[in-house]
Amino acid sequence: MEPSHPRWPVAALVALAVTFENFWMWADDRLLFGLPSNLAYHLGLCVVATATLWAVVSRGWPSDRGKD
């Protein structure tokens, strides 16, 4: 029997939560594009999070259309 809801949205959100806490970069003082590496990482993470949340809402959200 096939599950009623896809599981990929939950997996995507858990992956975002895990990657948000970047403990491996706490002591990194390098600059990327003129920004501290930790800030550049979080800017990139915001772009990825925006795309992921758009995909979850537009494709993974259950549809109530046609159900009365």
N, CA, C and O of each residue as an XYZ file, in Angstrom:
272
protein
N       0.837     -1.178      0.000
C       0.000      0.000      0.000
C       0.886      1.246      0.000
O       1.856      1.327      0.754
N       0.552      2.187     -0.828
C       1.342      3.406     -0.972
C       0.964      4.417      0.112
O      -0.217      4.583      0.417
N       1.979      5.107      0.709
C       1.645      6.094      1.735
C       0.832      7.238      1.142
O       0.973      7.560     -0.037
N      -0.022      7.851      1.964
C      -0.903      8.900      1.466
C      -0.159     10.212      1.213
O      -0.614     11.039      0.422
N       0.974     10.404      1.875
C       1.752     11.623      1.687
C       3.206     11.255      1.384
O       3.737     10.287      1.929
N       3.842     12.035      0.511
C       5.255     11.741      0.224
C       6.128     12.032      1.445
O       5.795     12.879      2.274
N       7.233     11.326      1.540
C       8.131     11.499      2.685
C       9.265     12.470      2.416
O       9.943     12.886      3.355
N       9.493     12.845      1.166
C      10.626     13.704      0.853
C      10.531     15.081      1.481
O      11.576     15.643      1.809
N       9.337     15.678      1.677
C       9.326     16.997      2.327
C       9.887     16.959      3.746
O      10.613     17.867      4.149
N       9.561     15.933      4.493
C      10.076     15.813      5.861
C      11.584     15.613      5.833
O      12.307     16.216      6.625
N      12.057     14.775      4.932
C      13.500     14.542      4.822
C      14.231     15.824      4.428
O      15.317     16.092      4.943
N      13.663     16.613      3.534
C      14.292     17.865      3.120
C      14.364     18.859      4.273
O      15.376     19.539      4.443
N      13.304     18.948      5.064
C      13.300     19.872      6.190
C      14.248     19.427      7.297
O      14.874     20.264      7.947
N      14.360     18.141      7.515
C      15.321     17.631      8.503
C      16.749     17.914      8.032
O      17.601     18.293      8.835
N      17.010     17.734      6.749
C      18.341     18.023      6.218
C      18.689     19.501      6.379
O      19.830     19.833      6.699
N      17.724     20.388      6.162
C      17.974     21.810      6.378
C      18.281     22.101      7.841
O      19.176     22.889      8.145
N      17.551     21.476      8.738
C      17.780     21.695     10.169
C      19.167     21.220     10.582
O      19.829     21.872     11.390
N      19.611     20.099     10.040
C      20.931     19.564     10.388
C      22.037     20.449      9.828
O      23.035     20.692     10.506
N      21.875     20.931      8.608
C      22.929     21.748      8.004
C      22.953     23.169      8.545
O      23.940     23.879      8.356
N      21.889     23.599      9.211
C      21.867     24.945      9.775
C      22.923     25.115     10.859
O      23.562     26.164     10.939
N      23.113     24.110     11.683
C      24.087     24.183     12.773
C      25.443     23.744     12.245
O      25.780     22.561     12.286
N      26.212     24.691     11.755
C      27.496     24.380     11.120
C      28.637     24.473     12.125
O      29.445     25.400     12.062
N      28.707     23.544     13.029
C      29.732     23.534     14.071
C      31.135     23.394     13.502
O      32.103     23.760     14.167
N      31.267     22.875     12.293
C      32.585     22.669     11.701
C      33.208     23.986     11.216
O      34.384     23.998     10.852
N      32.459     25.084     11.202
C      32.988     26.358     10.716
C      33.145     27.398     11.828
O      33.419     28.559     11.525
N      32.986     27.038     13.067
C      33.026     28.016     14.149
C      34.354     28.748     14.226
O      34.372     29.946     14.505
N      35.437     28.081     13.993
C      36.763     28.699     14.134
C      37.368     29.118     12.792
O      38.556     29.433     12.725
N      36.578     29.124     11.745
C      37.078     29.456     10.406
C      37.041     30.972     10.205
O      35.971     31.580     10.244
N      38.209     31.581      9.990
C      38.303     33.035      9.832
C      38.516     33.467      8.381
O      38.818     34.634      8.130
N      38.367     32.553      7.424
C      38.582     32.899      6.017
C      37.492     33.848      5.514
O      36.408     33.941      6.090
N      37.809     34.542      4.435
C      36.834     35.401      3.774
C      36.450     34.776      2.440
O      37.310     34.308      1.693
N      35.165     34.772      2.150
C      34.636     34.309      0.861
C      33.835     35.458      0.264
O      32.857     35.914      0.857
N      34.246     35.920     -0.899
C      33.589     37.045     -1.562
C      33.545     38.280     -0.666
O      32.601     39.068     -0.733
N      34.565     38.447      0.167
C      34.645     39.600      1.051
C      33.841     39.461      2.331
O      33.791     40.397      3.129
N      33.213     38.319      2.545
C      32.412     38.073      3.743
C      33.062     36.978      4.575
O      33.746     36.110      4.031
N      32.857     37.009      5.892
C      33.335     35.881      6.700
C      32.690     34.587      6.204
O      31.527     34.583      5.799
N      33.439     33.506      6.236
C      32.957     32.250      5.659
C      31.660     31.769      6.303
O      30.812     31.195      5.619
N      31.493     31.992      7.592
C      30.264     31.566      8.263
C      29.053     32.336      7.729
O      27.986     31.757      7.528
N      29.219     33.627      7.504
C      28.131     34.434      6.952
C      27.833     34.027      5.512
O      26.668     33.925      5.127
N      28.868     33.794      4.718
C      28.663     33.350      3.334
C      27.949     31.999      3.300
O      27.090     31.767      2.448
N      28.305     31.113      4.226
C      27.639     29.810      4.313
C      26.148     29.996      4.588
O      25.312     29.360      3.946
N      25.817     30.864      5.537
C      24.418     31.058      5.873
C      23.648     31.787      4.777
O      22.449     31.559      4.616
N      24.308     32.650      4.029
C      23.639     33.258      2.877
C      23.283     32.196      1.838
O      22.174     32.183      1.304
N      24.230     31.315      1.563
C      23.941     30.207      0.640
C      22.865     29.287      1.178
O      22.016     28.807      0.427
N      22.901     29.041      2.479
C      21.888     28.187      3.095
C      20.499     28.820      2.996
O      19.508     28.110      2.830
N      20.422     30.135      3.097
C      19.132     30.820      2.935
C      18.573     30.635      1.527
O      17.368     30.452      1.353
N      19.439     30.683      0.535
C      18.995     30.465     -0.852
C      18.492     29.028     -1.015
O      17.445     28.800     -1.622
N      19.232     28.071     -0.478
C      18.830     26.657     -0.554
C      17.536     26.426      0.226
O      16.663     25.687     -0.229
N      17.407     27.051      1.393
C      16.193     26.897      2.203
C      14.979     27.480      1.489
O      13.890     26.908      1.546
N      15.162     28.611      0.819
C      14.060     29.205      0.064
C      13.595     28.277     -1.044
O      12.394     28.075     -1.219
N      14.521     27.715     -1.787
C      14.156     26.793     -2.867
C      13.513     25.520     -2.316
O      12.558     25.001     -2.894
N      14.035     25.026     -1.208
C      13.484     23.810     -0.608
C      12.073     24.039     -0.096
O      11.185     23.221     -0.335
N      11.861     25.140      0.602
C      10.525     25.420      1.132
C       9.531     25.694      0.008
O       8.359     25.334      0.119
N       9.986     26.326     -1.070
C       9.103     26.519     -2.221
C       8.675     25.156     -2.787
O       7.503     24.945     -3.100
N       9.638     24.242     -2.911
C       9.326     22.914     -3.449
C       8.398     22.145     -2.515
O       7.492     21.449     -2.975
N       8.616     22.264     -1.214
C       7.755     21.554     -0.256
C       6.322     22.075     -0.346
O       5.375     21.289     -0.376
N       6.166     23.387     -0.387
C       4.818     23.957     -0.411
C       4.136     23.728     -1.751
O       2.947     23.409     -1.785
N       4.857     23.883     -2.851
C       4.207     23.776     -4.159
C       4.034     22.340     -4.638
O       3.105     22.061     -5.396
N       4.894     21.430     -4.224
C       4.819     20.062     -4.743
C       4.521     19.007     -3.683
O       3.908     17.985     -3.990
N       4.939     19.234     -2.461
C       4.785     18.213     -1.432
C       3.599     18.414     -0.509
O       3.271     17.531      0.284
N       2.945     19.581     -0.606
C       1.808     19.875      0.255
C       0.591     19.113     -0.252
O       0.346     19.085     -1.458
N      -0.175     18.497      0.641
C      -1.358     17.772      0.188
C      -2.389     18.715     -0.421
O      -2.593     19.828      0.065
N      -3.020     18.270     -1.463
C      -4.004     19.093     -2.162
C      -5.406     18.704     -1.717
O      -5.730     17.524     -1.589
N      -6.231     19.721     -1.483
C      -7.627     19.479     -1.105
C      -8.569     19.766     -2.269
O      -9.787     19.787     -2.089
N      -8.026     19.984     -3.441
C      -8.870     20.288     -4.602
C      -9.691     19.072     -4.993
O      -9.202     17.943     -5.012
N     -10.927     19.331     -5.299
C     -11.801     18.258     -5.754
C     -12.386     17.411     -4.630
O     -13.134     16.469     -4.889
N     -12.052     17.737     -3.394
C     -12.602     16.983     -2.260
C     -13.565     17.889     -1.516
O     -13.184     18.952     -1.025
N     -14.800     17.467     -1.439
C     -15.821     18.281     -0.754
C     -16.011     17.828      0.665
O     -16.827     18.396      1.390
